[in-house]
Amino acid sequence: MLQALAQVMFQAKLERCCLECQIYAETGNPHSLLYIEQWTTEQEMDRQLRSARFGTLLAIMETAPAAPRLEIQTVSEQRGLEYVESVRLQPENYDRR
């Protein structure tokens, strides 16, 4: 799983609007991983949520031995998997403004 996440992370880092992308493992608990991506704007983040790369990330999460937790944080709020679903189902040219 770590190798698959590293490949997704590498692809994210190639995107010009990626500010940061990291994987953390808890010391003493190799089954606990934290994957973080940071994007320049919410619109760019939404574009990434619709990408095939993010679909791969979701597929990796589905293989986790325990139910993973997904959080989307912006400056003003925190969202979860339901937000990812709503963005992925919208047409790509949708503007939420």
Buried (B, 14 or more C-beta within 10 A) or exposed (E): BEEEBEEBBEBBEEBEBBEEBEEEEEEEEEEEBEBEBEBEEBEBBBBBBBBEBBEBBBEBBEEEEEEBEBEBEEEEEEBEBEBBEEBBEBEEEEEEE
